[in-house]
Amino acid sequence: MPADSTIIMNGEDRKNAILFQSLPERSKHEDFIRRAVDLLVERVVFGRANRSSKVVEWTSPENIKKAIDLKPHDGAASHDELLALMADVARYSVNTAHPYFVNQLFSSVDPYGLIGQWLTDALNPSVYTFEVAPVFTLMEEEVLREMRAIIGWSDNEGDGIFCPGGSIANGYAISCARYYFYPETKRKGCYAVPNLVVFTSELAHYSTRKMAAFMGIGSDNCIAVKADEFGKMDVEDLEKKINESLEAGSTPFIVTATAGTTVFGAFDPIVPVANLCKKYNLWLHVDAAWGGGALMSKKHRHLLNGIELADSVTWNPHKLLAAPQQCSTFLTRHKHVLEEGHSSNAKYLFQKDKFYDTSYDTGDKHIQCGRRADVLKFWFMWKAKGNDGFEQHIDKLFDNASFFLEHIRQKEGFRLVLEKPECTNIMFWYIPKCLRGCENEPTYHERLHKVAPKLKERMIKEGSMMVTYQPQGNLVNFFRIVFQNSALDHKDMVYFANEFERLGSDITV
């Protein structure tokens, strides 16, 4: 090393010394950022939303590892290399923006939501205090207040938060209910109350059972209530199980009903469930992560009749309302339970002697500290579309689902799982030619069970569409197509049916 302790760097070292600094500088980064944005806009946003493009370019894990250098290295990649990596990542990723991606309870890339998401990332906020996130703190409160009003609670009633996914929102419901009835559990834990018990439908999302385990209540104490043939919670069985738990010395405290189950899209009967909760003094939570968007439609909000009777609601705008991932809310009509149940009053962050009104420092009611501003993309969409636009979006989804249902009802080779599904989930078996007329044979259902995986393999390898399948109870594998993209029309419904025929008619099992 030279006597003056200066370091002599070669060209590569100098490049790395510049690139490690986390600050955009026009002279160093403008060209790269503009080229990257152009790649995103042309090849990802618009190029991949085209119906003629593939939903997925299927490649094995081994080949993806060969195609993309996934391993971090000591040295820095050049801007050209980074742009090439971007292109490869996009190429081998599932094209969830594609109109024919109908595989999950989310799809499409809303243009206004996307811009809101980009703005969020450019601003890089963390929403815990007004001091560091003034606009987003106020924005969250306004959006959450409006969502509570849509549910049916008064303007000054309740509270709410944005949280990382519906599973966590359902966990907040359990936490708030436990604190509401047994505030000593915040300090003493579950030991303060004997054998807490949660009730939910056997067809509810698995997150309720997971969160019961995560929170120390135990998955065995998450009691599954029977569902009827339409996928709705059986209220008589709920009351029976409540009484059984009381007789066993347990402590029931919450019932989670579902407004739009994951597979059937069923809406539990909220009013009779609410009546039972009132009778036995239980917290009623409604998981409307999927079906909550129907509240935006005068024509379809009846599906959630009685939701205003709930103590809390999970509602995910990234599902039926098509906000970008992820955008999830937990809403409650109890004004202080979130703050009182979760606050820890960290003095390095939530100082009470700040120069402004610290009631705007809302972060302490979250279990998180650092937190994305998921509100911005949804707020920006809401501004762009208005209530009217969201209503038109929801109505079109249900119209497409109804058209597809009636279209396949008339076609040979399709058999419906539910004749009258409530939401935009349409469930059916596709019957290839080799099984038609074989319904009474002893191996029919065993053979039918093998059809969906084979047909799914064909559609994925061709990239022509993506539709999920699953068994349910005693039902063998069936397809579940879910409509959440309002850019689809009736011609697309015909395409889906024709594509099942093209890919599946000659399957042998």
Disulfide bonds with the S-S distance in Angstrom:
none
